[in-house]
């Protein structure tokens, strides 16, 4: 084995060390100006992010959950409506749907891609269906051709959940412009992460973008004059300054993650189920997820060897207690449920060293013997 003794699941300090001086200067500039709410750094980052994604508009909000919620509200999705999404997703996707008063309708995943199965969407559509929220999971894009074909046939909205897909491409184009709108999260551990919470909505729809800005800022066009019922969900100016420093480095960091994933797969593909990047997509490996029997025991064995891992996600969305009222039972979505008991996320971040990757691979091979 390599001479290391520990590999963290995520190392945020390693990234900060490489950009600390530039980040400190950007944040201090915000403090010096005192424009803490909807300041200049927010406006600049929104413009830069829109250009990066290839969208006409980027609207900064407080969280990735808020990004989905505000996008749905801007298009009038609410009580009495059904919104189809994947059973294998983080709960924020679901909470955004319930927050607008709509009913989440779950469908199973593609077992290799780990994203929503377009064939299953068609079977879940009812007269109440208003929207689809496909989730680009782990850095892998959903099968957007399939999703969009179903949406067009049934005249449905598509709001992309791109919280784990900053810079990921589908057929050569970055996700974030395929649907009516897209939602991104800047949670610190994301490929593009802030130093706190933050989110972004991208869209090419001028009218929807204007409404999203109102919704996130108390519904006001001018201070103290509120034209619609909104909320307070704004991207913090200091966080925008941090993100503005990071954005020009994102493609390089994503490329490093792909190299690390290739190294992992090269060593592990013959001993464990490794990720299968789709041919039509450019995976950015927010997470590197393997599947193994006796997952929990093997996770503990890796921990004893100093390798930190994660599980994304141990309980599928349709089996969460908060949505028990929907009546879903164990066995409803067998592909998602089988994976939930087997998936294990290995350490993945741009700053991983070759020695760390070797150490993880040696440990996995040893545990699986």
ChimeraX attribute file (.defattr): number of C-alpha atoms within 10 A of each C-alpha:
attribute: neighborCount
match mode: 1-to-1
recipient: residues
	/A:1	12
	/A:2	12
	/A:3	8
	/A:4	12
	/A:5	11
	/A:6	15
	/A:7	23
	/A:8	17
	/A:9	17
	/A:10	19
	/A:11	16
	/A:12	16
	/A:13	10
	/A:14	13
	/A:15	14
	/A:16	14
	/A:17	10
	/A:18	11
	/A:19	14
	/A:20	14
	/A:21	10
	/A:22	15
	/A:23	21
	/A:24	13
	/A:25	14
	/A:26	21
	/A:27	18
	/A:28	14
	/A:29	15
	/A:30	19
	/A:31	13
	/A:32	10
	/A:33	10
	/A:34	11
	/A:35	15
	/A:36	17
	/A:37	13
	/A:38	16
	/A:39	18
	/A:40	16
	/A:41	26
	/A:42	25
	/A:43	16
	/A:44	14
	/A:45	23
	/A:46	22
	/A:47	16
	/A:48	16
	/A:49	23
	/A:50	22
	/A:51	13
	/A:52	14
	/A:53	21
	/A:54	18
	/A:55	22
	/A:56	16
	/A:57	24
	/A:58	28
	/A:59	25
	/A:60	32
	/A:61	29
	/A:62	20
	/A:63	25
	/A:64	28
	/A:65	26
	/A:66	29
	/A:67	33
	/A:68	33
	/A:69	24
	/A:70	30
	/A:71	26
	/A:72	28
	/A:73	21
	/A:74	19
	/A:75	18
	/A:76	12
	/A:77	22
	/A:78	18
	/A:79	13
	/A:80	11
	/A:81	19
	/A:82	24
	/A:83	27
	/A:84	24
	/A:85	30
	/A:86	31
	/A:87	28
	/A:88	28
	/A:89	26
	/A:90	18
	/A:91	17
	/A:92	18
	/A:93	26
	/A:94	28
	/A:95	19
	/A:96	22
	/A:97	29
	/A:98	18
	/A:99	18
	/A:100	18
	/A:101	16
	/A:102	23
	/A:103	21
	/A:104	27
	/A:105	21
	/A:106	23
	/A:107	23
	/A:108	24
	/A:109	27
	/A:110	17
	/A:111	14
	/A:112	13
	/A:113	19
	/A:114	26
	/A:115	25
	/A:116	32
	/A:117	21
	/A:118	23
	/A:119	15
	/A:120	16
	/A:121	23
	/A:122	17
	/A:123	9
	/A:124	15
	/A:125	20
	/A:126	11
	/A:127	8
	/A:128	12
	/A:129	22
	/A:130	24
	/A:131	25
	/A:132	26
	/A:133	27
	/A:134	29
	/A:135	30
	/A:136	27
	/A:137	26
	/A:138	24
	/A:139	27
	/A:140	28
	/A:141	32
	/A:142	28
	/A:143	21
	/A:144	22
	/A:145	14
	/A:146	14
	/A:147	22
	/A:148	20
	/A:149	13
	/A:150	18
	/A:151	21
	/A:152	11
	/A:153	9
	/A:154	16
	/A:155	13
	/A:156	17
	/A:157	21
	/A:158	24
	/A:159	30
	/A:160	29
	/A:161	32
	/A:162	30
	/A:163	31
	/A:164	28
	/A:165	29
	/A:166	28
	/A:167	23
	/A:168	25
	/A:169	20
	/A:170	22
	/A:171	13
	/A:172	10
	/A:173	15
	/A:174	20
	/A:175	27
	/A:176	30
	/A:177	21
	/A:178	19
	/A:179	22
	/A:180	19
	/A:181	29
	/A:182	29
	/A:183	33
	/A:184	28
	/A:185	31
	/A:186	27
	/A:187	19
	/A:188	14
	/A:189	17
	/A:190	20
	/A:191	29
	/A:192	26
	/A:193	22
	/A:194	23
	/A:195	16
	/A:196	15
	/A:197	17
	/A:198	27
	/A:199	27
	/A:200	28
	/A:201	32
	/A:202	31
	/A:203	27
	/A:204	20
	/A:205	14
	/A:206	11
	/A:207	11
	/A:208	20
	/A:209	21
	/A:210	14
	/A:211	19
	/A:212	27
	/A:213	23
	/A:214	23
	/A:215	26
	/A:216	23
	/A:217	19
	/A:218	20
	/A:219	21
	/A:220	18
	/A:221	16
	/A:222	9
	/A:223	9
	/A:224	9
	/A:225	10
	/A:226	15
	/A:227	13
	/A:228	13
	/A:229	12
	/A:230	19
	/A:231	15
	/A:232	14
	/A:233	20
	/A:234	24
	/A:235	27
	/A:236	22
	/A:237	24
	/A:238	26
	/A:239	24
	/A:240	29
	/A:241	26
	/A:242	25
	/A:243	24
	/A:244	22
	/A:245	19
	/A:246	21
	/A:247	20
	/A:248	13
	/A:249	12
	/A:250	18
	/A:251	17
	/A:252	12
	/A:253	20
	/A:254	24
	/A:255	16
	/A:256	19
	/A:257	24
	/A:258	21
	/A:259	15
	/A:260	23
	/A:261	24
	/A:262	14
	/A:263	15
	/A:264	20
	/A:265	20
	/A:266	12
	/A:267	17
	/A:268	17
	/A:269	13
	/A:270	9
	/A:271	13
	/A:272	16
	/A:273	17
	/A:274	21
	/A:275	22
	/A:276	14
	/A:277	18
	/A:278	15
	/A:279	9
	/A:280	15
	/A:281	21
	/A:282	23
	/A:283	27
	/A:284	28
	/A:285	28
	/A:286	25
	/A:287	26
	/A:288	25
	/A:289	25
	/A:290	21
	/A:291	18
	/A:292	19
	/A:293	13
	/A:294	11
	/A:295	17
	/A:296	15
	/A:297	11
	/A:298	16
	/A:299	22
	/A:300	15
	/A:301	17
	/A:302	20
	/A:303	16
	/A:304	12
	/A:305	18
	/A:306	17
	/A:307	23
	/A:308	19
	/A:309	20
	/A:310	17
	/A:311	18
	/A:312	18
	/A:313	19
	/A:314	15
	/A:315	19
	/A:316	22
	/A:317	25
	/A:318	29
	/A:319	18
	/A:320	11
	/A:321	10
	/A:322	12
	/A:323	16
	/A:324	11
	/A:325	7
	/A:326	14
	/A:327	8
	/A:328	16
	/A:329	10
	/A:330	10
	/A:331	11
	/A:332	15
	/A:333	18
	/A:334	13
	/A:335	17
	/A:336	27
	/A:337	22
	/A:338	14
	/A:339	21
	/A:340	19
	/A:341	19
	/A:342	19
	/A:343	23
	/A:344	24
	/A:345	19
	/A:346	27
	/A:347	22
	/A:348	26
	/A:349	28
	/A:350	22
	/A:351	18
	/A:352	19
	/A:353	12
	/A:354	11
	/A:355	14
	/A:356	20
	/A:357	21
	/A:358	17
	/A:359	22
	/A:360	25
	/A:361	21
	/A:362	16
	/A:363	20
	/A:364	22
	/A:365	14
	/A:366	13
	/A:367	15
	/A:368	15
	/A:369	6
